[in-house]
């Protein structure tokens, strides 16, 4: 029986601006740092909208007073409700790639043929090897940003707290049994 083949995907490199982790749009920079299409007006380095101009020079700006972001939908920026909505009738959630919200199948899916689960990392869902695993070699559970699964993160925090309290007791001249020493 043949094993499912994974499609090869490529991830864009990170922006070369120091400290930025956004993906490159063009010229080694993300949209925020000068990548992507720029305004046609000479001397303007802002991002251009569909017409080739930034919102100041003819592109549409958000209609909320004081907001300088470019309008996306209904004259509003993403922050003020201008994000595209899911195409499923009656759904008010924000659409992901594919035009649907995550609950209705939007977003990127696992690259293993036949799998409909959402991607975690490397184009794979958690079941097919995507996502981070617990840092302990023998543990196969999913890890959070700390690098540990929920159970081992809790254990690690308890050990740290115990060490911290023991070191403060030593500073005060008290041993772990509560007896003073000189």
N, C-alpha and C positions, 0 to 999 in steps of 0.2 A: 504494500500500500504506500502510495506516495505521500510525503509530508507536505503540508501547506507551504507555499513559497511566499516570502515577504517581499513587498515592493521596496526598492531602495529609495530613500528620501534624503534630501540634502538640507541642512540647516544653514541659514545665512550666518556669516560671522558677526561678532559684536562690533558696535560702534567704536572707532578708534579714539574718541574723545575720552580723556582720562576719567575713570570712575563710572562711565556709562555702560550699562549692560543691555541696552536696547539692540535690536537687530539692525544691520546695515540696510539702508534704502538704496543709496548710490554714493560714489566717491568715498567709500569707507566710513560714511557717517549715517546716523539715524536721522529721521525727519526733524527731530528737535535740534540737532546740531548741524544742520545744513544739507542733509541727504534728501533725495527725492527731487521733484520738480519745483523750481523756484519761480517767483513772480517775474513776469515779463518786463516790468518797469525797471529801468536801469538804476542800479544802486540799491534796490530793495532785495533783501535776502530772506524774506519770509516765504513760507510754503504757499504754493499756488493751488487754487481750486480747479475745478474742471475747465473753466474758461481761460486758465493760464495766468490769472492775476490773484494776488492775495486778497483777503477781505477788505483791506484798506483801499486798494486800487481797483475795485470793481467786483471782487468776489463777495459772496454773502457772509455777513457776520451774524452771530447769534443775536436774536431779537431781545434778549434779557438785558435790561439797562445795566451798564457797567461791565458786561462780559465782552471780552475781546476775542473769544475763540470763534472759529469758523462754523457756520451753520451746516448741519448734516441733513436734517429732515424737519419739516414744518417750521423752518426758520430758527431752529434751536441747535445748540451744540450738544454733544453727547451728555455732558454733565447736567444739562437742563431739559433732557427728555427728547433729544433729537436722534437718538440711536435708532436704527431700523428695528422694527418689531418682527416677531416670529410670523411666518406666513400662514400658520394654522389658524383657522377661523376661531375667534374668541380668545386667543392667547395674547396676553399683554406683556409677555417676557421679551427681553432684548434678543434679537437674532444673532446667531453665531455664523461662521462660515457655512454656507449651504442654505442660508435664509431661514433656518429654523432655530428655536432655542434648544438647549441641551436636552430638555425633557422630550422634545419631539424629533430628536435625531440630528440636530445641528451640531456644529463643531467637527473637529477632525476625529476620525475613527481609527481603530487599530488596523495596522497594515497587513495583518494575517488574513488571508482570503477567507471569507465566510464569517469573520468575527465582526460583530456590530457594536462592541463596547468602545467607550471613549479612550483616546490615547492618554497615556501618562507621561512617558518619556521615550525617546528613541523610536517614536512611531508605533509603540506597542502599548497595549493595555496592561494592567497589573497581572492578569492571568497568563500573559504571554511574555513576561519578563520586563515589562516597563516599570517605571517608578523606582524609588530607592528602597533598599532592603536594610534591615537592622544591621548595625555595625558589628554585632557579635557574630562571629563566623558560623556558629551552629544554629542561629535564629533566622528563619526565613520570612518573618512577618514584615509588613510594610513599615517604613520609617518616615518620620516627619523631618522638619528642617534640622533638628538636633542630630539626626543620623541614627536614632534609636527608635524602636517600636514603642508604643504607649507603655507597656509593662516595664521594659528596661530603662526607659527614660525616668519613670517614677522611682525605680530602684537607684539609679544613678543620682537623682536629686536627693534621696534620703541619705545616701552615703556621704554626699557633699555636706549636707546639713549636719550630720553627725560629726564629721571631721572638723567643721567650722566651730561647733559648740565645744568640742574637746580642746581645740587649740586656744579658744578664749578662756577655758577653765585653767589651762596651764599658765596663761599670762597672769591670771589672778592668784596663782599659787594653790590651786585646788586640783586634786587628782580626780579620776573618773568616778570614784566611789563617793565623792563629796567631802572627803577629809582634806583639811589644810595641810600643806607641807611648806617647809622653809626653803 
